């Protein structure tokens, strides 16, 4: 994750051309919010099922990268078989490797309505990068971004049964087949975010740049509602540098401030209901009531190649960065676990709400599909 700030004049201009969001959802009830689990022991840094296996160096082209990939693939294959999995592989030279082609592998996990044809569904897109920096040697990157990856795995696991129920009920009623009804979700675990030497436009974002370019050129069949996979993204929610105590995540973009407000409202409601563990001096998402004046700069990250092509972005990254950023202290021992678990609840609830899951709200606590722990 770079600390570099980039001009946003062009990007904001592109955003002004976007169509107003079509999503109109019902807020989760207090009852539903109370059912959202935190992930519990699955975020344990030693033995946690989701997080512990990726608290290792994960540099592209190394055994750590392969181990992380196997962790993600095995999880979705064994626990979430209804999610479609895709690889998007690319290679590139880097300043640190000379003429050697370094392999980068993005992992894509998607859950669409079973009746949806290619290019038909609009997709909430949840994103984190899973690679770690090549230097310093042995760098883990717990906030950057092992914890965000584990949070997205937790979101997918809890969400899955509700999605199945929603699809079953819609099929029984003969619903679906419209843009508004055919909502889906995809999780992108991106490779090669980190620079190998010094952050530049070419030494960074290797996986996201390749994927955004590929999707721009991947045109759907002529009768599809959406022209290409980029057009299908209803919102690109990028998590980065999460897991340190007392984060302050600004609202970066006026065009998606309404989505930021939705997530901030969820945090506020959960705190007032006593559902979050952390006790920060200020909310994680403090800009709910931000005035309509936004900076023309943002933090450079994996959203850049997508936003430059008109994709709406909600960037969930603290500013200032955690004190452990790009140091050997960015490891499991320096994570604030109540904060990690609170983020897992907030992002899970945001996803449920975006996908309008009040339609399948459990009537009793015992009806809620619960993960193994949490």
N, C-alpha and C positions, 0 to 999 in steps of 0.2 A: 504494500500500500504506500503510495507516494504521498509526501506532504506537499507536493507541488500544486499550485492553484492555477487553473487555466481560464482564459477568457471565454465568456459564454455568450457573446453577442450573437454569433451565428446560431448557436444551439437554441437559445431562447427564441430567436426568430423562427426557427423551424417549428418549435413548440407552438407558437401562436397559430400555426397552420393546422394543428391537429383538430380533429372533430371532438366536440364535447363528449365526455365519457358517457357510455350507454348504461353503465352499471347503476342500478337503483335497488338497494338492498334494505332489508329490515334489520335494525340493530338487534344484537343478541339480548335476550332477557337476562336479568340478574341470575335467574335459575340456571340458565345455560352457562353463563360466565363462571358460576361456582363449580361446574362440572369439568371445566378445562384443567387438565393435569399439568404438572410442572416438569415431568420427566424424572423427578426424584433421583434415585440411585443410578439411573442410566447415564447421568452426567458425572458420576464419580470419576476422579482423575486416575485412579488405579485400576478399578475393575468395572467401570461403567460401560454398559453395552454399546452406547452410542459414541461417547467421547474418547474413552481411554485408547482404543485402537488407533486413533489418528493423532495422538499427542506424541508424534515422532517427526523427524525431519522428512519433508515431502517434496524435495526438489525434483523438477522435471527430469526424466531420464535416469532416475535412481531407483534402487529397490524400495525406498520409502514411498515413492510415488505409486509403485505397483501395489504395495500393501494397502495404501489408502484406497486405491481403485477397487481392490478386491473387497475391502470392507463395505464400500457403498453398494457394489454389485450384489454381494451375498445378502445384504440386508433387504434390498428391494426384491430380489429373487425369492428369498425364503419367507419374508413377512408381508410383502405387498405385491403379489404376483399379477394383480390387475393393472399395474402401472407398466406402460410401455417404456422400454429402455432403449436408448440409442447412444452410440459413440460418435463423436466427431473428432477425428484425428487430423493433426497437421504437423508440420515440421518447420523449423526455422533455424538459421544461424543466430548466434548471440555474440555480443562483444567479448564474453568470457570464454567462448568455446571455438573461436576462429571459424574455420570453414566446416566444422562438424555440424551436421543437422541434428538439432535436439528435438525429440518427439514431445508433442503436447496432445493431451487427450481430454476433451470436454465430455462430461457425462450428463445425459439428458434423461429425465424421468417424467413421464406425462400421463395424466389421467383425464381422458375426454369422455363425453357421452358415447356409449357403444354404437349409437346410430349415426354419429357425426361422420360426414365424409371429409376428405382432405380439404383443408382450407375453410372449414365451416365453423369451427368453434372459436370463441374468444378465450384467451388463456391468461389467467393470472400467473405471472412468472416470478418465482422466488429464486434468488440467486446468491451464491457465495463462491469465492475461489478456494480451492483446496491445496494449492501448492504453497510451499514455504520458501523463504529466501535462501540463496546459496551461501551467503555470508551473513553473520559470522558462522563458522563451522559448527554444526550441531543445533542451529537455530530451529525452534519448534513452531513458534507462531500459534500460541493457544488462542489469543484473541484474533489472530491474523492468519488464517481464519478457521481454525479447527472448531472452535465453539460455535460460530455461525453455521458451519456444515452440520454439526450434531443437532443444532436447533431445528434446521430444516428437515432432518430425518424424523425428529419428534413430531413436527407438524404433519408430515405425510402420514405417519403411523396413526395418529389420532383422527385425522381427517378421513381416512380411507373408508371406514364403515359408513359414515354419513353420506359420502359420495355415492357409494353403492346403493344405499337406501333411497337417495334422491333419484338416481337413475331408474331404479326399479319402479318407483311410484310414478315417475313421468312416463315410462313405457306403458304401465297399466292404464294410464289415463289418456294415452295417445298424444302426449305433449312432446315438445321438442321440435327441432327443425327450423327454429328462428334464431336470429343472432342473439336476441336477449335471453332466450332459454338455454342455448347451447354453450354453457360456460364450462370451462375446464381449468386445470391447474397443471403447471409444469415446473419442475425444479431443475435448475442448471447449476452443476458443480463444475466450475471453470478452472482450467489449468493455465499456468504461465502468467499469472497476474503480476508477479514480482519481477523487478528488474534484475538482470544478472550482473550489472556493473553500476550504471548510473541511470536513474529514471529519465527516459526520453520518450518521445512518441513512438520510437521503434524498439527501444529496449524496455518493454513493459507490455502488459495486456496481450500477450501472444495468443492465448486461446480465444479471448473475447473478440479480438480484431478479426481473426480468421472466421469465427462462427458468424459474426454480424455480416461480413462480406458474403459468405456462402449463402446465408438466408436471404440476403437482398437479391441474389441472383437465382434463387430457387423459386420459380414461378409456379403457382398452383394451376390446376386445370382451368380452362376458360370459364366454366360456369360456377367456380368457387366464389364465395362472398369476399374472401380476403385474397389479395393478390399474391402474397408470399408469407412466410412464417413471421416476419417482422410485423406485418400488419395485424396478425392475430394476437399480439401481445396487448392485453388490456391495461396492464400496469407491470413495470419491471421493478421489482422490489429487491434492492441489493443490500445485503447485510455484510458489514465489515467492521473489524476492530471491536467486537462486542464481547463482554465478559469481565471487564474491569469495573470496579465500584464507581458509583456516582457519575455515570456517563451523561453527557449533554449532547443530544442529537438535534441539530437545527433543522428547520424546514428550508431546503435549498432552492426549490423551484416553485415559482408562483403557479405554474400550470398544474402541479400535482399537490398544491397545498391542501386542497380539499381531502385528498387521501391521507396526507399527514395528519390532518385534524381528526380523521376517523381513527387512526391508530392512537393518537394522543388521548382521544376521548375514552378509548378502551382502557388505556393505562389509568386514567383518572378514575374511571368507574371501578376498576379492580382494586385500586388503592382504598377507595372509600368503602368498599365491601370487605376490606381486610383480607384480600386474596393474594397479595404479593408479600414476599418475605423481606425484601430490602427496605431500608429506611433512608433514602437519599435526602440531601438538603433541598433538592429541587427535583421535579419530574425528569424522567429519562428524556421525554419529548416536551420541552418547555415552550415551544412556539405556537401553541394552539391559537392564541389570539394575536399572532404577529400581524402587524399592519401591512397593507399591500405594497410594500417596498422591498424588493429583493436585490441582492448583490448580483452583478453580472459575472461572477466568478464562482467556481465550485471546486471541490476536491476531485482530482483526477482519479479515476477508478474504472472498474470493468464496465460501468454503464456508458462510458464515453462513446465507443463505437456504435452502440445501439441508439443513444440519444441523438447522435449526429445524423442518424437515418430516420428521425422523427418518432422514436419510441418514447412514450411517457415514463418517467423514472421517479421512483421514490427511493432516495438514497439514505439508508439507515446506518449512519456512521457518526461516531462522536467527534466533536470539535470543541476543545482541543482533543488530540489523540491521547490514548492511555499513556501513562508514564513509562510503561515497559515497551513501548513501540520500537520495533526493530532492535531490541536488545535480547540477550540471553535470558533475561528475566521474564520474557513473554512465554511462560511455560505453565503447566497445569497448576503448580503450587501457587502461582500468583493470580489465578483466576479468583474472582469473588463469586462463589457458587450461588448464593441467593440471587445475585444479579443475573447470572446465567439462567437460572430457573425462571426468574421473572420474565426475561426476554422470551423464553420458550412459551410462556403463557400468553404474553401480549401478541406475539406473532401468530400463534395458533388461533387465538380469538379473532384477530384481524382477518385471517384467511377464511375462517368459518363464516364470518359476517359478510365478507366480500362475495362469497359463493352462495349467499342467501340461505344458509342452513337453518334458519329459524323454521323453514318449511318442514324440517324433520327433527325439531327439538324433542329430546327425550321428555316424556311426561313425568317419569319418575327417575330418581337417581339411579336405580338399578338398571334402567334401560340404556344408560350411557355406555357406549363402547369404550372400554378402558384398556389402555396398554398394560403390559405385564407389570410395570412398576410405575411409580409416580403417584 
